[in-house]
Amino acid sequence: MSIAPYFIMLQDDFYRHLARTADEAVDMEITHAEGVWLYGPGDRAWIDFISGICVTNVGHGAPEVVAAVKEQAGRYLHAHVYGEAILSPQVRYATRLAEVLGPGLDHVYFTNSGAEAIEGALKVAKKYTGRSRAVAFHNAYHGSTHGALSLTGNTAMKYGYGPLLPRISHLPFNDIEALSVISDKTAAVFMEVIQGAGGAVLPDPAFLRAVRQRCDETGALLVLDEIQTGFGRTGTLWAHQAYDLRPDILVLAKALGGGLPLGAFIGREEVLSVIRRDPPLGFITTFGGHAMACAAGLAALNKIIEEDLPKRVFGLEAILKQRLQHPAIQELRGRGLLYAALFKDRDMAERVRLACLQGGLLTIGFLSIDHGLRISPPLTMTEEEMHLACDRFLVAVETAS
Ligand SMILES: Cc1ncc(COP(=O)(O)O)c(C=O)c1O
């Protein structure tokens, strides 16, 4: 069968049978992937400029990760529901994370996804503090399930899904005065260190310090959502390290599973232990911390550390900043390899996105702004590949202008 009829057939079945999130699909079929490259039928190939949205930080098909998955598959896939039996991939990964994160972040609860981990963090914070209110920020994204969507600071995304959780206040990001809303009735403050879906919005360090201080004054727990920013993406293993900010609960997902589905909320035992008493089984999940995902995640984390991938990020960022200059790019903002290119409006951003796809570069828009495109390639990208990606991006901008 030649490529085109095969693709058309697949596309027909995609539209007929797959519940999807938008009317139009992205015009690509991915048959395999390696390093920073995504391949399609025939000779189609794209540079992956988004890493599956900050998932494949170690690149596609990293041999260490593939070997760990194969090794675990040979032992068992699913052996027991989460948290009740001793499963070595979970224990080994939690121990390594605790080692890397240090005291106070040494108790790990594994979930399937980021949204599920946010739900867990919210439940734990409410029960631990005995309080019912929460604070989050405008344009934040914390997930699509009811609790996580309630914390999400994007009103449009909530349309038609109410009522959501009550007693959640959304404050403007980077506004110190607004923090007075955090009170001794607040169970937790949920915050991304750098707002990902908001378009790589950088925090003011003074604002971060004020958030920490307000949480300390009121007894509210500070929950940092590092689902996008974790695992070296912004040049340090965790974004909060760069700002000397300490969370009470850290939420991870995306790159946590090295390409397999995995989330986690992490804190001190005193806080996380509330789910095992009065009554026990306070937060349960069948597949959370899946053995394959933990094995893959551990291999990916070890690769990030052993090859010091966070250190590579700033060199690649420098190329990006130096190369992506064009009158139509109104702003290039972000940190490390979590960037947004902003254009004058949505139409221009969409034209650039389509031209990129045509020209062999995969990028995508943001949830909370409509005039930007994502730049978040694998951290393993070579300098030559970054130059090639920038060439393709600039050609697309020129075509779309
Ligand atoms: C910052 C942030 N929090 C939470 C989530 C939700 O994670 P998941 O899609 O795994 O449920 C995302 C996903 O994009 C995210 O970027």
The ligand as an ORCA input file, in Angstrom:
! r2SCAN-3c Opt
* xyz 0 1
  C       1.659     22.854     35.108
  C       0.752     21.689     34.856
  N       0.072     21.176     35.869
  C      -0.744     20.108     35.695
  C      -0.908     19.511     34.462
  C      -1.794     18.311     34.294
  O      -1.035     17.171     34.044
  P      -1.673     15.933     33.279
  O      -1.945     16.347     31.875
  O      -0.642     14.836     33.388
  O      -2.934     15.591     34.012
  C      -0.206     20.037     33.373
  C      -0.365     19.460     32.038
  O      -0.120     20.076     31.032
  C       0.645     21.153     33.573
  O       1.345     21.690     32.560
*
